Amino acid sequence: MHVLRLQPGEDPREQLDRWCDERSVEAASVTTAVGSLTKATIRYGGRSEGSVTEGDLEVCSLSGTLSRHGMLLHLAIADASGQMTGGHMMNGCLVRTTLERVVQEFGGLRLLRKHDPATAYDELFPEIIAP
């Protein structure tokens, strides 16, 4: 288990990508996250581009799978009036005050992202590896 804290102005997805690369992470998941954003870039299902929401945003949920081979993260946020939205977290999100995340790493497994002709997206292809 790893506990990671981001500072104001940092991009959570870019930071997780860098963290996985630096540590050669083969398989992990975000188990919980709390904090706030000033900007959230989210791609909704069936769309190819992200939508940007700005303001005082609370992170209500962040979950997903990650490795140095790619990641898929889902983000749910609430704005200052309590309206919620969520979808695929993209690069371009910015931390407001803090973002605390707990990441669990898995041994003996590699999480790959490969093109799946059935869905036309890069999908999860887990592989068993020697621990």
N, CA, C and O atoms as a MOPAC input file, in Angstrom:
PM7 MOZYME 1SCF
protein

 N      0.85900 1    -1.17900 1     0.00000 1
 C      0.00000 1     0.00000 1     0.00000 1
 C      0.89600 1     1.23000 1     0.00000 1
 O      1.92900 1     1.27800 1     0.66800 1
 N      0.46900 1     2.20900 1    -0.76200 1
 C      1.19500 1     3.47800 1    -0.84800 1
 C      0.20100 1     4.60500 1    -0.59000 1
 O     -0.92800 1     4.56800 1    -1.07900 1
 N      0.61700 1     5.59100 1     0.16900 1
 C     -0.20300 1     6.76900 1     0.41500 1
 C      0.49700 1     7.94200 1    -0.26400 1
 O      1.64900 1     8.25500 1     0.03500 1
 N     -0.22000 1     8.58200 1    -1.18200 1
 C      0.34400 1     9.66400 1    -1.98600 1
 C     -0.46500 1    10.93100 1    -1.76800 1
 O     -1.69600 1    10.89200 1    -1.74200 1
 N      0.22100 1    12.04700 1    -1.61300 1
 C     -0.46800 1    13.32800 1    -1.42700 1
 C      0.03300 1    14.31800 1    -2.45900 1
 O      1.23800 1    14.49700 1    -2.63900 1
 N     -0.90600 1    14.95400 1    -3.13200 1
 C     -0.56700 1    15.97300 1    -4.12100 1
 C     -0.78000 1    17.36400 1    -3.55300 1
 O     -1.59400 1    17.57300 1    -2.65400 1
 N     -0.03600 1    18.29900 1    -4.09400 1
 C     -0.08100 1    19.69500 1    -3.67400 1
 C     -0.91400 1    20.52000 1    -4.66900 1
 O     -1.20600 1    20.05000 1    -5.76900 1
 N     -1.29200 1    21.73400 1    -4.28800 1
 C     -2.04400 1    22.59700 1    -5.18900 1
 C     -1.33400 1    22.77900 1    -6.54200 1
 O     -0.11900 1    22.96000 1    -6.61300 1
 N     -2.14200 1    22.72400 1    -7.60200 1
 C     -1.63000 1    22.94700 1    -8.95500 1
 C     -1.10800 1    21.70900 1    -9.65900 1
 O     -0.82300 1    21.76800 1   -10.85500 1
 N     -0.97200 1    20.57900 1    -8.95600 1
 C     -0.46900 1    19.36400 1    -9.59300 1
 C     -1.58500 1    18.65400 1   -10.35700 1
 O     -2.75800 1    18.75800 1   -10.00100 1
 N     -1.20500 1    17.93700 1   -11.40400 1
 C     -2.13400 1    17.15800 1   -12.22600 1
 C     -2.11200 1    15.71000 1   -11.73200 1
 O     -1.09000 1    15.03800 1   -11.86800 1
 N     -3.21500 1    15.21400 1   -11.16200 1
 C     -3.22000 1    13.86900 1   -10.56000 1
 C     -2.89700 1    12.74600 1   -11.53400 1
 O     -2.16900 1    11.81900 1   -11.17800 1
 N     -3.41400 1    12.80600 1   -12.73800 1
 C     -3.17600 1    11.72800 1   -13.69900 1
 C     -1.72300 1    11.73400 1   -14.16500 1
 O     -1.09300 1    10.67900 1   -14.24200 1
 N     -1.19400 1    12.90100 1   -14.47200 1
 C      0.21900 1    12.98300 1   -14.86800 1
 C      1.12300 1    12.48900 1   -13.75800 1
 O      2.10800 1    11.79900 1   -14.01900 1
 N      0.79400 1    12.84100 1   -12.50600 1
 C      1.61300 1    12.42900 1   -11.37000 1
 C      1.56000 1    10.91900 1   -11.19400 1
 O      2.59300 1    10.30300 1   -10.93100 1
 N      0.38600 1    10.29900 1   -11.33100 1
 C      0.27800 1     8.84700 1   -11.20300 1
 C      1.04200 1     8.13900 1   -12.31600 1
 O      1.68900 1     7.12000 1   -12.07500 1
 N      0.97200 1     8.66700 1   -13.52000 1
 C      1.70100 1     8.09200 1   -14.65100 1
 C      3.21000 1     8.13000 1   -14.37800 1
 O      3.90900 1     7.13900 1   -14.59100 1
 N      3.69600 1     9.25600 1   -13.91400 1
 C      5.12000 1     9.41200 1   -13.59000 1
 C      5.52000 1     8.48300 1   -12.43800 1
 O      6.58000 1     7.85900 1   -12.47700 1
 N      4.67100 1     8.39700 1   -11.42100 1
 C      4.92600 1     7.53900 1   -10.25900 1
 C      5.05800 1     6.08300 1   -10.69400 1
 O      5.96600 1     5.38600 1   -10.24300 1
 N      4.17100 1     5.61900 1   -11.56000 1
 C      4.22600 1     4.23700 1   -12.05300 1
 C      5.50000 1     3.99000 1   -12.85800 1
 O      6.13800 1     2.94800 1   -12.70500 1
 N      5.87200 1     4.93900 1   -13.70900 1
 C      7.09600 1     4.79900 1   -14.51000 1
 C      8.33700 1     4.75200 1   -13.63000 1
 O      9.19200 1     3.88400 1   -13.80900 1
 N      8.44200 1     5.67700 1   -12.68000 1
 C      9.62300 1     5.76100 1   -11.81700 1
 C      9.81600 1     4.49600 1   -10.97800 1
 O     10.94900 1     4.12300 1   -10.67600 1
 N      8.72900 1     3.83900 1   -10.60400 1
 C      8.80200 1     2.65400 1    -9.74200 1
 C      8.60100 1     1.35000 1   -10.50600 1
 O      8.55300 1     0.27500 1    -9.90700 1
 N      8.48300 1     1.44600 1   -11.83300 1
 C      8.24500 1     0.26300 1   -12.68100 1
 C      7.06800 1    -0.56600 1   -12.17400 1
 O      7.15300 1    -1.79100 1   -12.08600 1
 N      5.97200 1     0.10900 1   -11.84300 1
 C      4.77900 1    -0.55900 1   -11.32400 1
 C      4.14300 1    -1.38600 1   -12.43400 1
 O      3.85100 1    -0.87300 1   -13.51400 1
 N      3.93300 1    -2.66500 1   -12.15900 1
 C      3.31700 1    -3.57100 1   -13.12800 1
 C      1.80200 1    -3.65400 1   -12.95700 1
 O      1.07600 1    -3.80600 1   -13.94000 1
 N      1.31800 1    -3.55500 1   -11.71100 1
 C     -0.12000 1    -3.67000 1   -11.46900 1
 C     -0.47900 1    -2.99900 1   -10.14400 1
 O      0.13300 1    -3.27200 1    -9.11100 1
 N     -1.47800 1    -2.12000 1   -10.19000 1
 C     -1.93400 1    -1.44000 1    -8.97700 1
 C     -3.34600 1    -0.92500 1    -9.19700 1
 O     -3.85300 1    -0.90000 1   -10.31800 1
 N     -3.97100 1    -0.51300 1    -8.09600 1
 C     -5.28000 1     0.12700 1    -8.19500 1
 C     -5.36300 1     1.26700 1    -7.18700 1
 O     -4.71700 1     1.23200 1    -6.14000 1
 N     -6.15700 1     2.26800 1    -7.51400 1
 C     -6.45500 1     3.34300 1    -6.57400 1
 C     -7.60000 1     2.82900 1    -5.71200 1
 O     -8.68500 1     2.54400 1    -6.21900 1
 N     -7.35900 1     2.71000 1    -4.40600 1
 C     -8.38900 1     2.16000 1    -3.52700 1
 C     -9.25700 1     3.24600 1    -2.89900 1
 O    -10.42600 1     3.00200 1    -2.59900 1
 N     -8.70600 1     4.43100 1    -2.69600 1
 C     -9.49500 1     5.54800 1    -2.17400 1
 C     -8.77600 1     6.85300 1    -2.47900 1
 O     -7.56300 1     6.87300 1    -2.68900 1
 N     -9.53000 1     7.93000 1    -2.50000 1
 C     -8.95700 1     9.25700 1    -2.71400 1
 C     -9.90500 1    10.30300 1    -2.14400 1
 O    -11.12500 1    10.18100 1    -2.25100 1
 N     -9.32600 1    11.32600 1    -1.54000 1
 C    -10.09400 1    12.46900 1    -1.05300 1
 C     -9.30200 1    13.72800 1    -1.33500 1
 O     -8.07100 1    13.71200 1    -1.35300 1
 N    -10.01300 1    14.81200 1    -1.55500 1
 C     -9.34900 1    16.07900 1    -1.80300 1
 C    -10.20500 1    16.98400 1    -2.65700 1
 O    -11.42500 1    16.83900 1    -2.72200 1
 N     -9.54000 1    17.92700 1    -3.31500 1
 C    -10.27200 1    18.91000 1    -4.09500 1
 C     -9.49900 1    19.29600 1    -5.35300 1
 O     -8.27700 1    19.16000 1    -5.42300 1
 N    -10.24100 1    19.77800 1    -6.33500 1
 C     -9.66800 1    20.22400 1    -7.60400 1
 C    -10.17800 1    21.62200 1    -7.91400 1
 O    -11.24200 1    22.02000 1    -7.43900 1
 N     -9.42300 1    22.36300 1    -8.71000 1
 C     -9.90200 1    23.62300 1    -9.27600 1
 C    -10.33300 1    23.42600 1   -10.71600 1
 O    -11.08100 1    24.23100 1   -11.27300 1
 N     -9.84800 1    22.33800 1   -11.31300 1
 C    -10.16900 1    22.03100 1   -12.70400 1
 C    -10.22400 1    20.52500 1   -12.86400 1
 O     -9.32700 1    19.81000 1   -12.41900 1
 N    -11.29200 1    20.04300 1   -13.50800 1
 C    -11.43600 1    18.61700 1   -13.78200 1
 C    -11.68100 1    18.44200 1   -15.27400 1
 O    -12.58000 1    19.06000 1   -15.84300 1
 N    -10.87700 1    17.59800 1   -15.89900 1
 C    -11.07300 1    17.25100 1   -17.30200 1
 C    -11.55100 1    15.81200 1   -17.32800 1
 O    -10.81900 1    14.89300 1   -16.96000 1
 N    -12.79000 1    15.62600 1   -17.76700 1
 C    -13.45000 1    14.33100 1   -17.72400 1
 C    -13.98300 1    13.99300 1   -19.11500 1
 O    -14.58400 1    14.82800 1   -19.79100 1
 N    -13.74500 1    12.73400 1   -19.52700 1
 C    -14.33100 1    12.26300 1   -20.78300 1
 C    -15.52300 1    11.39200 1   -20.42700 1
 O    -15.40200 1    10.40600 1   -19.69900 1
 N    -16.66800 1    11.77400 1   -20.95400 1
 C    -17.89900 1    11.02900 1   -20.71100 1
 C    -18.00900 1     9.87500 1   -21.70300 1
 O    -17.43900 1     9.93300 1   -22.79200 1
 N    -18.74000 1     8.82800 1   -21.32600 1
 C    -18.91400 1     7.65600 1   -22.17000 1
 C    -19.43100 1     8.01900 1   -23.55700 1
 O    -20.31800 1     8.86000 1   -23.69900 1
 N    -18.86600 1     7.37600 1   -24.58000 1
 C    -19.29800 1     7.60200 1   -25.95000 1
 C    -18.73100 1     8.84000 1   -26.60300 1
 O    -19.04200 1     9.12300 1   -27.76000 1
 N    -17.90500 1     9.58600 1   -25.88700 1
 C    -17.29300 1    10.79800 1   -26.45700 1
 C    -15.78700 1    10.59200 1   -26.59000 1
 O    -15.18300 1     9.82300 1   -25.84200 1
 N    -15.20200 1    11.28200 1   -27.54200 1
 C    -13.76100 1    11.14200 1   -27.74400 1
 C    -12.97200 1    12.26500 1   -27.06900 1
 O    -11.78200 1    12.10100 1   -26.80000 1
 N    -13.61000 1    13.39400 1   -26.79300 1
 C    -12.90700 1    14.51700 1   -26.17000 1
 C    -13.38500 1    14.72300 1   -24.73200 1
 O    -14.46800 1    14.28500 1   -24.34400 1
 N    -12.54600 1    15.40000 1   -23.96400 1
 C    -12.88500 1    15.66700 1   -22.58000 1
 C    -13.66500 1    16.95500 1   -22.42200 1
 O    -13.61300 1    17.83500 1   -23.28000 1
 N    -14.39300 1    17.06000 1   -21.31600 1
 C    -15.10600 1    18.27900 1   -20.94500 1
 C    -14.43100 1    18.83800 1   -19.70000 1
 O    -14.05000 1    18.08700 1   -18.80200 1
 N    -14.28400 1    20.14800 1   -19.65000 1
 C    -13.60700 1    20.80200 1   -18.53200 1
 C    -14.63200 1    21.44500 1   -17.60500 1
 O    -15.53700 1    22.15000 1   -18.05200 1
 N    -14.47600 1    21.19100 1   -16.30800 1
 C    -15.26400 1    21.83400 1   -15.26700 1
 C    -14.28400 1    22.56900 1   -14.36400 1
 O    -13.27100 1    22.00300 1   -13.95400 1
 N    -14.58000 1    23.82500 1   -14.05300 1
 C    -13.69800 1    24.60800 1   -13.17700 1
 C    -14.48200 1    25.16200 1   -12.00300 1
 O    -15.69100 1    25.37300 1   -12.09500 1
 N    -13.78100 1    25.39800 1   -10.88900 1
 C    -14.39400 1    25.93000 1    -9.68200 1
 C    -13.85700 1    25.21600 1    -8.46400 1
 O    -12.81300 1    24.56600 1    -8.51900 1
 N    -14.58000 1    25.34000 1    -7.35600 1
 C    -14.22100 1    24.62800 1    -6.13000 1
 C    -14.88300 1    23.24900 1    -6.19300 1
 O    -16.07700 1    23.10900 1    -5.93000 1
 N    -14.09400 1    22.24000 1    -6.54300 1
 C    -14.61300 1    20.90000 1    -6.80700 1
 C    -14.11900 1    19.91600 1    -5.76000 1
 O    -12.92400 1    19.85000 1    -5.47200 1
 N    -15.04500 1    19.15200 1    -5.19100 1
 C    -14.68900 1    18.11100 1    -4.22800 1
 C    -14.57200 1    16.77900 1    -4.95200 1
 O    -15.42800 1    16.43600 1    -5.76800 1
 N    -13.51900 1    16.03000 1    -4.65800 1
 C    -13.37100 1    14.68600 1    -5.20400 1
 C    -14.20400 1    13.74900 1    -4.33800 1
 O    -13.91300 1    13.55800 1    -3.15700 1
 N    -15.23700 1    13.16900 1    -4.93000 1
 C    -16.11700 1    12.24000 1    -4.21300 1
 C    -15.67100 1    10.80100 1    -4.39900 1
 O    -15.91200 1     9.94900 1    -3.54400 1
 N    -15.01700 1    10.53700 1    -5.52700 1
 C    -14.53000 1     9.19000 1    -5.79800 1
 C    -13.46700 1     9.25100 1    -6.88200 1
 O    -13.57000 1    10.02300 1    -7.83500 1
 N    -12.45200 1     8.42700 1    -6.71800 1
 C    -11.43100 1     8.22100 1    -7.74800 1
 C    -11.02300 1     6.76600 1    -7.64400 1
 O    -10.56000 1     6.31400 1    -6.59600 1
 N    -11.19500 1     6.03900 1    -8.72700 1
 C    -10.83700 1     4.62800 1    -8.70900 1
 C    -10.31300 1     4.23400 1   -10.07800 1
 O    -10.54600 1     4.92100 1   -11.07300 1
 N     -9.60600 1     3.12300 1   -10.10900 1
 C     -9.13300 1     2.63700 1   -11.38900 1
 C     -7.94300 1     1.71400 1   -11.25800 1
 O     -7.43900 1     1.44900 1   -10.16700 1
 N     -7.51200 1     1.23200 1   -12.41700 1
 C     -6.34500 1     0.36200 1   -12.49700 1
 C     -5.20500 1     1.13500 1   -13.12500 1
 O     -5.41800 1     1.99800 1   -13.97700 1
 N     -3.97100 1     0.81200 1   -12.69000 1
 C     -2.82600 1     1.52200 1   -13.22700 1
 C     -1.58900 1     0.64900 1   -13.23600 1
 O     -1.44600 1    -0.28200 1   -12.44400 1
 N     -0.70800 1     0.97600 1   -14.14800 1
 C      0.60200 1     0.34300 1   -14.25400 1
 C      1.45600 1     1.23700 1   -15.14300 1
 O      0.98100 1     2.23500 1   -15.68500 1
 N      2.71300 1     0.86500 1   -15.28300 1
 C      3.58900 1     1.64600 1   -16.16400 1
 C      3.20600 1     1.44500 1   -17.62600 1
 O      3.72400 1     2.13400 1   -18.50500 1
 N      2.30000 1     0.50200 1   -17.88900 1
 C      1.84500 1     0.20400 1   -19.24800 1
 C      0.55800 1     0.93400 1   -19.60600 1
 O      0.06400 1     0.80000 1   -20.72600 1
 N      0.00900 1     1.70100 1   -18.67600 1
 C     -1.21800 1     2.44700 1   -18.92700 1
 C     -2.15200 1     2.39800 1   -17.74400 1
 O     -1.93900 1     1.65100 1   -16.78900 1
 N     -3.20200 1     3.21600 1   -17.82400 1
 C     -4.14500 1     3.28900 1   -16.70800 1
 C     -5.52500 1     3.65200 1   -17.20500 1
 O     -5.69300 1     4.19000 1   -18.29900 1
 N     -6.50600 1     3.34900 1   -16.38200 1
 C     -7.87700 1     3.78200 1   -16.60600 1
 C     -8.40200 1     4.25500 1   -15.26500 1
 O     -8.49900 1     3.47400 1   -14.31900 1
 N     -8.73900 1     5.53000 1   -15.18500 1
 C     -9.20900 1     6.12900 1   -13.94100 1
 C    -10.58600 1     6.73700 1   -14.13600 1
 O    -10.84200 1     7.39100 1   -15.14700 1
 N    -11.46700 1     6.52600 1   -13.17700 1
 C    -12.77800 1     7.15600 1   -13.17000 1
 C    -12.84000 1     8.12400 1   -11.99000 1
 O    -12.42200 1     7.80500 1   -10.87700 1
 N    -13.37000 1     9.30700 1   -12.26400 1
 C    -13.43200 1    10.38900 1   -11.28900 1
 C    -14.86900 1    10.85200 1   -11.13400 1
 O    -15.57800 1    11.03600 1   -12.12400 1
 N    -15.30300 1    11.04200 1    -9.88400 1
 C    -16.59400 1    11.66800 1    -9.59100 1
 C    -16.31400 1    12.90700 1    -8.75100 1
 O    -15.59200 1    12.84300 1    -7.75700 1
 N    -16.89300 1    14.03700 1    -9.15900 1
 C    -16.68200 1    15.30100 1    -8.45600 1
 C    -18.02400 1    15.97300 1    -8.16800 1
 O    -19.02600 1    15.72300 1    -8.83900 1
 N    -18.01000 1    16.83000 1    -7.14900 1
 C    -19.17400 1    17.65800 1    -6.84100 1
 C    -18.73300 1    19.11100 1    -6.88600 1
 O    -17.66000 1    19.45600 1    -6.39200 1
 N    -19.57200 1    19.97000 1    -7.48500 1
 C    -19.24500 1    21.39400 1    -7.52400 1
 C    -19.73300 1    22.06000 1    -6.23300 1
 O    -20.23800 1    21.39000 1    -5.33200 1
 N    -19.57600 1    23.38100 1    -6.15700 1
 C    -19.90300 1    24.11600 1    -4.93100 1
 C    -21.38000 1    24.02600 1    -4.56000 1
 O    -21.73100 1    24.25400 1    -3.40300 1
 N    -22.26100 1    23.69500 1    -5.52300 1
 C    -23.68700 1    23.55600 1    -5.21500 1
 C    -24.09000 1    22.10100 1    -4.97800 1
 O    -25.26300 1    21.80800 1    -4.74700 1
 N    -23.10800 1    21.18700 1    -5.03600 1
 C    -23.38700 1    19.78400 1    -4.78300 1
 C    -23.74600 1    18.98000 1    -6.01500 1
 O    -24.00000 1    17.78000 1    -5.91400 1
 N    -23.77200 1    19.62100 1    -7.18600 1
 C    -24.04300 1    18.88800 1    -8.42600 1
 C    -22.87000 1    17.97600 1    -8.73200 1
 O    -21.71200 1    18.38800 1    -8.66300 1
 N    -23.18200 1    16.72500 1    -9.07200 1
 C    -22.11900 1    15.75200 1    -9.32000 1
 C    -22.02700 1    15.40500 1   -10.79900 1
 O    -23.00600 1    15.44600 1   -11.54400 1
 N    -20.80000 1    15.06100 1   -11.18800 1
 C    -20.53700 1    14.54900 1   -12.52200 1
 C    -19.36300 1    13.59200 1   -12.41900 1
 O    -18.61500 1    13.61400 1   -11.44200 1
 N    -19.21200 1    12.77100 1   -13.41000 1
 C    -18.09700 1    11.83600 1   -13.38100 1
 C    -17.89800 1    11.15600 1   -14.70900 1
 O    -18.76300 1    11.18700 1   -15.58500 1
 N    -16.74300 1    10.54200 1   -14.84100 1
 C    -16.38600 1     9.82600 1   -16.05300 1
 C    -14.90800 1     9.48800 1   -16.03400 1
 O    -14.30200 1     9.34700 1   -14.97300 1
 N    -14.33200 1     9.35900 1   -17.23600 1
 C    -12.90900 1     9.03100 1   -17.36200 1
 C    -12.05800 1    10.25100 1   -17.01500 1
 O    -12.19700 1    11.29900 1   -17.64600 1
 N    -11.18000 1    10.12600 1   -16.02100 1
 C    -10.28000 1    11.21500 1   -15.66400 1
 C     -9.20200 1    11.34300 1   -16.73400 1
 O     -8.53900 1    10.36700 1   -17.08700 1
 N     -9.04100 1    12.55500 1   -17.24000 1
 C     -8.03000 1    12.82200 1   -18.25800 1
 C     -6.95000 1    13.74500 1   -17.69400 1
 O     -7.11400 1    14.32300 1   -16.62000 1
 N     -5.86200 1    13.87300 1   -18.42100 1
 C     -4.85200 1    14.86200 1   -18.05600 1
 C     -5.49900 1    16.24800 1   -18.10500 1
 O     -6.42800 1    16.48800 1   -18.87600 1
 N     -4.99300 1    17.14800 1   -17.27200 1
 C     -5.52000 1    18.50100 1   -17.25400 1
 C     -6.29100 1    18.84100 1   -15.99800 1
 O     -6.73800 1    19.97700 1   -15.84100 1
 N     -6.45900 1    17.87400 1   -15.08800 1
 C     -7.07100 1    18.16700 1   -13.79100 1
 C     -6.02600 1    18.88000 1   -12.93300 1
 O     -4.83000 1    18.62300 1   -13.06600 1
 N     -6.47800 1    19.77400 1   -12.05500 1
 C     -5.55500 1    20.49100 1   -11.17200 1
 C     -6.04500 1    20.44100 1    -9.73500 1
 O     -7.21300 1    20.71000 1    -9.45500 1
 N     -5.13200 1    20.09100 1    -8.81800 1
 C     -5.44800 1    20.01500 1    -7.38500 1
 C     -5.68100 1    21.41700 1    -6.84100 1
 O     -4.94700 1    22.34900 1    -7.16700 1
 N     -6.72700 1    21.56100 1    -5.99600 1
 C     -7.01700 1    22.84400 1    -5.34800 1
 C     -6.23500 1    22.95700 1    -4.04500 1
 O     -5.34100 1    23.79800 1    -3.94300 1
 N     -6.54700 1    22.12500 1    -3.03400 1
 C     -5.83300 1    22.21200 1    -1.75400 1
 C     -4.94600 1    20.99900 1    -1.52400 1
 O     -3.79100 1    21.13100 1    -1.11800 1
 N     -5.48800 1    19.82300 1    -1.78600 1
 C     -4.73600 1    18.58500 1    -1.62700 1
 C     -5.49300 1    17.48100 1    -2.34800 1
 O     -6.68500 1    17.61400 1    -2.62500 1
 N     -4.80900 1    16.41100 1    -2.64600 1
 C     -5.46300 1    15.19000 1    -3.11600 1
 C     -4.69600 1    14.03200 1    -2.51300 1
 O     -3.54000 1    13.78200 1    -2.85400 1
 N     -5.36600 1    13.32800 1    -1.60700 1
 C     -4.76100 1    12.18900 1    -0.91800 1
 C     -5.26300 1    10.92000 1    -1.58300 1
 O     -6.46700 1    10.74100 1    -1.76300 1
 N     -4.33600 1    10.03700 1    -1.94800 1
 C     -4.71400 1     8.79500 1    -2.60900 1
 C     -4.02600 1     7.62600 1    -1.94200 1
 O     -2.87600 1     7.72300 1    -1.51400 1
 N     -4.74500 1     6.51600 1    -1.86000 1
 C     -4.16500 1     5.27100 1    -1.39800 1
 C     -4.13900 1     4.34100 1    -2.61100 1
 O     -5.16100 1     4.09900 1    -3.25300 1
 N     -2.94700 1     3.82800 1    -2.90500 1
 C     -2.75100 1     2.96100 1    -4.06500 1
 C     -2.26600 1     1.61100 1    -3.56500 1
 O     -1.33100 1     1.53000 1    -2.76800 1
 N     -2.90400 1     0.55900 1    -4.03700 1
 C     -2.49200 1    -0.80200 1    -3.67500 1
 C     -1.80000 1    -1.43100 1    -4.87100 1
 O     -2.35100 1    -1.48500 1    -5.97000 1
 N     -0.58400 1    -1.90500 1    -4.63700 1
 C      0.19400 1    -2.56600 1    -5.68700 1
 C      0.01600 1    -4.07400 1    -5.55500 1
 O     -0.06500 1    -4.60300 1    -4.44700 1
 N     -0.04600 1    -4.76700 1    -6.70500 1
 C     -0.24500 1    -6.21500 1    -6.73200 1
 C      0.99700 1    -6.89800 1    -7.28100 1
 O      1.53400 1    -6.48300 1    -8.30800 1
 N      1.45700 1    -7.94700 1    -6.60100 1
 C      2.57800 1    -8.73700 1    -7.09300 1
 C      2.09600 1    -9.86500 1    -7.99300 1
 O      0.95600 1   -10.31500 1    -7.88000 1
 N      2.96800 1   -10.32000 1    -8.88400 1
 C      2.65900 1   -11.46200 1    -9.72800 1
 C      1.69900 1   -11.18600 1   -10.85900 1
 O      1.16000 1   -12.11500 1   -11.46100 1
 N      1.47900 1    -9.92000 1   -11.15600 1
 C      0.50600 1    -9.54200 1   -12.17500 1
 C      1.00800 1    -8.33100 1   -12.94800 1
 O      1.62100 1    -7.43100 1   -12.37400 1
 N      0.74800 1    -8.31200 1   -14.24500 1
 C      1.05400 1    -7.16300 1   -15.10200 1
 C     -0.24900 1    -6.72600 1   -15.75700 1
 O     -0.95400 1    -7.54300 1   -16.34800 1
 N     -0.57300 1    -5.43200 1   -15.65300 1
 C     -1.76900 1    -4.88800 1   -16.28100 1
 C     -1.36400 1    -4.16500 1   -17.55800 1
 O     -0.74100 1    -3.10400 1   -17.51600 1
 N     -1.72200 1    -4.74700 1   -18.68100 1
 C     -1.42300 1    -4.15800 1   -19.98200 1
 C     -2.67100 1    -3.50800 1   -20.55300 1
 O     -3.78800 1    -3.93300 1   -20.25600 1
 N     -2.49000 1    -2.49600 1   -21.35900 1
 C     -3.57700 1    -1.85000 1   -22.10500 1
 C     -3.27800 1    -2.07200 1   -23.57800 1
 O     -2.26100 1    -1.60600 1   -24.09300 1
 N     -4.17200 1    -2.78600 1   -24.25100 1
 C     -4.00000 1    -3.08700 1   -25.67100 1
 C     -5.28900 1    -2.77900 1   -26.42400 1
 O     -6.38700 1    -2.80700 1   -25.86700 1
 N     -5.11700 1    -2.48700 1   -27.70500 1
 C     -6.28600 1    -2.23800 1   -28.55100 1
 C     -7.13300 1    -3.50400 1   -28.64200 1
 O     -6.62500 1    -4.59000 1   -28.92400 1
 N     -8.42100 1    -3.34600 1   -28.40200 1
 C     -9.36700 1    -4.45500 1   -28.51300 1
 C    -10.28200 1    -4.16300 1   -29.70700 1
 O    -11.08800 1    -3.23400 1   -29.65700 1
 N    -10.16000 1    -4.95500 1   -30.78000 1
 C    -10.97800 1    -4.69000 1   -31.96300 1
 C    -12.48400 1    -4.76800 1   -31.69600 1
 O    -13.27000 1    -4.15600 1   -32.41900 1
 N    -12.88900 1    -5.51100 1   -30.67300 1
 C    -14.31800 1    -5.63600 1   -30.36200 1
 C    -14.89800 1    -4.32800 1   -29.81700 1
 O    -16.07500 1    -4.03800 1   -30.02800 1
 N    -14.07000 1    -3.53100 1   -29.11200 1
 C    -14.56300 1    -2.27800 1   -28.52700 1
 C    -13.98500 1    -1.04100 1   -29.20300 1
 O    -14.52400 1     0.05700 1   -29.06300 1
 N    -12.88500 1    -1.21800 1   -29.93700 1
 C    -12.14700 1    -0.12200 1   -30.59200 1
 C    -11.40800 1     0.76600 1   -29.59000 1
 O    -10.99300 1     1.87300 1   -29.93400 1
 N    -11.24200 1     0.29300 1   -28.35900 1
 C    -10.51500 1     1.03900 1   -27.33100 1
 C     -9.34400 1     0.21200 1   -26.82100 1
 O     -9.27400 1    -0.99600 1   -27.04300 1
 N     -8.41800 1     0.89000 1   -26.12700 1
 C     -7.37600 1     0.18000 1   -25.39800 1
 C     -8.01500 1    -0.36300 1   -24.12800 1
 O     -8.50200 1     0.39400 1   -23.28800 1
 N     -8.00500 1    -1.68400 1   -24.00100 1
 C     -8.66600 1    -2.34300 1   -22.88000 1
 C     -7.64500 1    -3.08100 1   -22.02100 1
 O     -6.49000 1    -3.24400 1   -22.41500 1
 N     -8.07900 1    -3.52100 1   -20.85500 1
 C     -7.23000 1    -4.21200 1   -19.89500 1
 C     -6.97400 1    -5.65800 1   -20.33800 1
 O     -7.90400 1    -6.40500 1   -20.64500 1
 N     -5.69200 1    -6.02900 1   -20.36200 1
 C     -5.27100 1    -7.40400 1   -20.62400 1
 C     -4.29400 1    -7.80400 1   -19.50700 1
 O     -3.09100 1    -7.57500 1   -19.63100 1
 N     -4.80500 1    -8.40000 1   -18.41700 1
 C     -3.91700 1    -8.78900 1   -17.31600 1
 C     -3.10000 1   -10.02100 1   -17.68700 1
 O     -3.58000 1   -10.91200 1   -18.38700 1
 N     -1.85400 1   -10.05800 1   -17.20600 1
 C     -0.97000 1   -11.20200 1   -17.42500 1
 C     -0.36600 1   -11.63000 1   -16.09600 1
 O      0.02200 1   -10.79200 1   -15.28200 1
 N     -0.29100 1   -12.92600 1   -15.88400 1
 C      0.39900 1   -13.46900 1   -14.71500 1
 C      1.89500 1   -13.39700 1   -15.00300 1
 O      2.34500 1   -13.78100 1   -16.08200 1
 N      2.66800 1   -12.89700 1   -14.02200 1
 C      4.12800 1   -12.85600 1   -14.15200 1
 C      4.75300 1   -13.44300 1   -12.89100 1
 O      4.09500 1   -13.56700 1   -11.85800 1
 N      6.01500 1   -13.79800 1   -12.98900 1
 C      6.71300 1   -14.32200 1   -11.81600 1
 C      6.87800 1   -13.20400 1   -10.80200 1
 O      7.27300 1   -12.09500 1   -11.16200 1
 N      6.57800 1   -13.48200 1    -9.53100 1
 C      6.72100 1   -12.43000 1    -8.49800 1
 C      8.17500 1   -12.06000 1    -8.25600 1
 O      8.46200 1   -11.19800 1    -7.42500 1

